[in-house]
Amino acid sequence: MTATADPDLIIRVAAKGDGVTADGRHIAFSAPLDRLNSEGGLIKGPHHVEPPCRHFQSCGGCSLQHLDNESYTQFLSDRVVYALEGQGLVAEKIHPPQISQPKSRIRASLRAAKLGDQLRLGFSGAGSHRIVDLQQCEIMAPELFNLLAPLRNFLKKAARRKHDMNIEMTLIDQGVDLLISNYEPEGLEQREALSAFAQANGLARLSVDGGYGPETQWEPEPATVTLNGTVVNFPHSSFLQPTREGQQALIAAMRKAIGDARLVADLFAGLGTFTLSLGAEQKVYAAEGARDAIGALKLAANHSTRQIFCEHRDLFRRPLSVDELNRFNAVILDPPRAGARDQILQLAQSDVQKICYISCNPASFARDAKQLCEAGYRLDQVWPVGQFLWSTHVELVSSFTR
C-alpha cells in the first residue's frame, strides 16, 4: 500500500473512515488500492472484502467492515501516528495494534421506538437518527444480541408511539444488566411484567429510568463485576472496557509501562480496572470523580488485603498538584475523550518518573503528550488497542519517562 502518482487510486483511510485518493478526494466505504473508474464508480482492490453484516452502511455501529485485516490494522496504527505527527511528536516505539474479535462486545447502547405496529430496536443509522432494527450484529457478545428479540417483543407492548427509549446492556458477573431509559412503567401490572420478563430471560438486573435516575425492578443478587480477581459492585451505567480481551491488552501494556513502581497514583480510576491490576506489593492512590464508582472501588478495597487509598475527587476542577504528584513513583491516568489538560499541566511540572497515559482519543492524547514532552518527558512506547472493531475508534496505552 504505497503512494502512487495515479490520482484515482485509494492510498489510505482517513481518520473518519473515508478512503483518500492520491489527489486528496475522500471516497466513502473504499479501501486502500481500490480505484475510481471514469464514471466515479469504485473498482474494488485486494484489500476490499465483503462485509459480514447485512446492516453494513445503513447501521452506524460499524463503518469499516469492508477493510481486510491488513488495512484495518494499518488504519489503527495510522490514527495514532498521524495524531502524534500533528503535534510534532514521534514515539520511540509503536507496537502492533491489539484488535478484539467479532462478537466480543460486552456492553452496548441502543435505541428503541414504536413506529405504527412495529417496534424498532438497534443502533442509530449511519449519519442519521433513524433506528436500524437489528436482525444481525457481528460485534455484540451473543449474550447481548440474543436478548434483542425477546426485548423487542416486550417493548412493543409497553412502548408509546414515537417515544424513543434508550437501552443500555452490559454483561456482568451474573449475566446481562439491562437499563431502559426514557420509560416509566404505568401501574402494578407493567411492573410485574418487567419482573416476569427479567426472570424469564435470566437477567442479572433490570432497571428503568423515567427521568429521575435508574430504578431497579429486578436484581435477585447484587450486580457485580470481577476485576483481576476482586469482586466490585456495579453501579448503574458504570463504565467498563467494551471487550474483555481489550481490557486485558490495556492492563498488560499498563503493567509494562509502570513496572515495579512502589507508590502509584491511578487518576480517573473508575471502578478500579487498573488499580486492582497492579501488584499486591504496590501501594495505590485511586482518584475518581464519579461518586458511585469510587464508592464501589473503596468498598472492594476495604475487603481486600491490598494497600489502596480511594478519594472522590473531580480531577477537572481539582487536579492533583505538583507537590501531591511528587509523592508518587508512577502515575496512571485514563481520562475521558476530552483528555486531561489541567492535570497534564501539573504532571508536566512534577518529578514523577513514570507516566502511563491511557486514552480513547488519539487527538486529545497527542495534545497532552506534547505538553509532557515539552516539559522533558520522553514518549517511549505506545500500544494501540482496537476494542471497537470495524469502527474509527482506537484506544491506546502510552509510556512516558523522565
N, C-alpha and C positions, 0 to 999 in steps of 0.2 A: 504494500500500500504506500507507494512513493509518489511524490508530486510529479506532475507531467504538464506539458505545455498545452495539452488538449483541453479547451475551455469547457467542453461538455462532459468531462469525466468527474464523478464524485470522488473527492480526495480525502474527505474526513467527515466526522459527525460533530456538529456544533453543540454547545452546552445545552440548548433546549431540545436537541434531538433531531434537528433537520440535517440532512446531508448538505455539504457545501461543494460547489463545483470549483474548478481551478480558477475561474474568473470571479468567484465570490457570490454566486447565486445560491440561495437556500431552497432546497427541494425536500418537501415533507415525505417521510417514510421511504427514504432512499438510503442505500448502504454504500460504503467505500467500494470503488470500482464499478458501480452502476454507471450508466451513461445515458444522456439525453439524446433522443433522436431528433430529426429535423422538425418534427411537429411538436416538440416539447414533451413527448411521452418518455417513459422510463424503460430502458433496456437493462434488465437485471443482470448483475455481475456475480462473481463467485462467492461473495460474502452476503448475498441476499438470500434468505431462507424463507420457507413457508411458515407463517405464524401458526403456533399450535392452538390458538384460541379463536373461536368463531366470532367473538365480540371485538377483536382487534381492529383498531382505527375508530370504532364508534365509542368504545369504553375508554374512560380516562385513567383506568388503573394501570395500564401498560402503554408505552409508546415506542418501544424498541424491540419488539418480538421478531421483527424482520431481519435483525442482525444475527450473524453467526457468532459462535463463542469467541473467535479470534477478534473480530471487530468490536464486539461489545466489551471485551476485556480491555482493548486498546482505548475505547471511549472512556472507561472509568479512569484509567491512568492519565489520559489527556486532560480530563476535567481537573485533576489535581495539579498537573504540571503547568497547564495554561493559567490557572488561578495564581500560582506562585510566580510565574513569569510576569504576570500583570503587575506584581508588586516588586519586580526586580529581584526575585529570590530563586535560588536553586537548592533543593535538598541534596545532601551528600549521597543519600540512597533512598530510592523509592522502590518498595517491594512490589511484586506482582499482586494484583487485587485478589482478595478472597471473596468469592461470589456464592451467595446462598442458592440452594437448589430449588427447583419448582415445587409448588405445593408445600412450602415450609413456613409461610407467614402465620404467626400465632396471634396477630391482632389485626383488626380491620374496622374501618369506619364506613358505614353505608348509609344510603338514604332510602326512604320508603314513602310512597304516596299512592292514594287511590285515584284512579282515572276511570270514570264510568264504573263498570262492574269488575274491572281488573285492578290488581294492586301490583305496582312495580317495586322491586327491591333490588338494589345494586349500587354500583358506583355512578358518579356523575359522568355524563358523556364528555368526550374529549372537547375541551374549549366551550362547554355549554353547561346549563343547569338541568338538562334533560337526564332522566334516570334511565340507565341501561339495565333492563330486567335480566339479571344474571342467570343463565342456564348452564354456564360453564365458567370455571375460573382455574387458571393454571398457577396461581401464586398462593392462594389461601390454603392453609392446612385442611385436610379432609374433615377434621372435626368441626371446623367453622363452616365450610361450604355445605356439608350435609345438613346443617341446621336451616339453610335458606328456604327449602321447600316447605317444611312444616311451619316455619315462621311466616312465610308469605301467606299460607292458608289461614293462619291465626289472625294476622293483622288485617286481612281482607274483611273479616267480620268486625274488627274493632276500630278500623281507621275511619276518619271522616274525609269526604271528598275534597280534593285539592288541599289537603292539610299534610304537609311534609313532616315526616318523622326522621330522626337521626338514630342510627343503630350502631352501637359500639360492641364489638365482640372480642374477647381476649381469652386465650387458652391458658388456664392457670392449673394449679396442682389438682384441684377437684374436678376439672372439666371446663366447660365454657362459661365465662362470666358475661352476661348479656345485659346491656343497658339500653332502654328505649327512651329517647328524649323527645320533647315536644308532644308528649302523650300523657294523659291522666285518666286512669280507669274511672268509669262512672258507676258508682254503686257497688254493692257487695257481689253481685253476680259476675261482673267483669274482673273483680279482684280474685274471686275464686277461680275464674277461667285462667288467669295468669298463673296462679299456683299449679293448676292442673297441667297447663302447658309445660311449665318448668319441670314438673315431676315426670311427665310422660317422655320428655326429651333429655332427661338426665342432666339438667343444667346445674352448674356449681352455684350460681346465683343469678337471680333475675331482679332487675331494678327498673323503675320508671322515674322520669323527671318531667314534671308538668310545668317547670319554670322556677321552682323553688329549691332545686337541688335533688340529687338522687334519693329515692325512697325504696328500700329493699322490700320486695314482695316474697322472695323465696331464697332461703340460704340455710340448707339443712345442717351445714357445718361451716365454721369460719373460713372465708375465702383467703387463700394464702398462695405465695409463690416461694419456691426454694431457690436460693441464690448461693451457689458454692456450698451446698450442704446445710445452709441456715434457713430455717422457715421464717418468712416475713409476712405479716398481714398485708393484704392487698386492698387498699382503699379504692373507692370508686374512681374510675378514669385515670388511675395512676399510669405512669409511663413505664413500659417495658421495651427492651430491644425487640424489633419486629420478627427476628428469627433466632432460634436457639444456637444454630451454628454460627451466625453472625455475631451473636453475643460472645461466644467462646473465642472467636477470632479477635474481637476487640480486647477481651481480657488478656489473651496471650500476648498481644502486642504491648498492652499497658504494662504487664509484668516485666517485659524486656526493657521497656523504657525506664521504669522505676528501679529495677534491680533490687538490691537488698537495703535500700534506704530505710533507716530505722524509724524516723519520725516523718509521717506523710500527712499532707492535707488533701482531702478529697472535696473539691468545690463543685457545687451543683450536683450533690451526691445522689439525689433521688431516693429510691428505696434501698440503695447500697450495692448496686451491681458491682462496682469497682471496690468500694470499701471492704466488702465481705470477701473479695477475691484476693486480697493481699495476704501475705504470710502471717502465720499466727504470732510470730515474734515482732511484727511491725506494729507500732502504735499509730493510730489513725485519728485525725480530727475530721469529722464529716459535717459540712455545712450545706443547707438546702433551704430554699425559700418557701416551698410548699409544705404547709404545716402538717397535713395528713401523712405525707411521705416521710418526713423526718421523724414524726412520731412513731411510725411503723418501724423504721430503722432503729430508733432508740430502744424500743421495746425488745426487738430482736437482739440487739447488742447487750442489753441488760441480762438476757437469758443465755448468753454465750460466755466463753472464757476469754474472748478477745478483748484487747485494750482499745476500745473505741469510745471517743467522746463526740456526742452529737449536739449540734446547735441549730436552732431555727433562725435563719439569717437571710435576709434579702440581699444578695450579693450585688445587685444592680444599684440599690440605694446605699448599701453599706459594705463595700468590698473590704477584704482583709487589707490592713495597712502594711507598709513595708516592715515595720517593727514586728507585727504579728507573723508575717510571712517568713521572716528571718529565723524563726524558731524551728523551721522545718528543713529536712534534708531534701525533700522532694514534694512537688505539688502536682496533683491530678486535677484537671478541670474539664468538664463536659457540659458546656453551656448550650442554651437553645440556639436556633438558627441565626439569630442576630449577632452571636458572638459574645464576647465579654470585654468590651473596650475599657471600661473603668477598672476592672480587676487586672487587666493586662498592663495598664499604666502603672499600677502598684508593683506587679511582678517584675516589670522591666527595671525598676529601681532597686530590687531586692538582691540578696545574696544567695537565693535558692540555687542549689547546684543542678537539680534535675527538674524539668517540667515535662509532663505528659499532657498534651492538649488533644482532646478527643472532640471531633467536630462532625456535624451533619451538613455543613455548608462550606465548600472549598473557598468561596469568595470571602466570607467573613473570617474564616480561618487565616487566609493569606494576609488579610489586612492586619489581623492581630499578630501574626508571625513576623511581619515586617517590623512592628513596634519592638518585639523582643530581640530580633536580630540587630536592629539599630542600637540597642542597649548593650550589645556584646554577647548575646546568646548565639549558639550555633545550632542550626536545624540539621540534626544528624540523620534522622530516618523518618520516613512516612510509610504507613501501612494503609493503603486504600481497602475499603470493605464495601462490597455491593450487596446490601441486605434487601434493598427494594428492587428485586430482579426485574429486568426489562424496563426500568424507569430511568430518568435522567439523574436521580438522586444518588449521591455517593457519600459514604461516611469515611472517616479516616482517624487513625491514631498517629500522633507525631511525638518525636523525642527531641527536646532541646537541652543543651548542657552549657554551663559556663566554661 
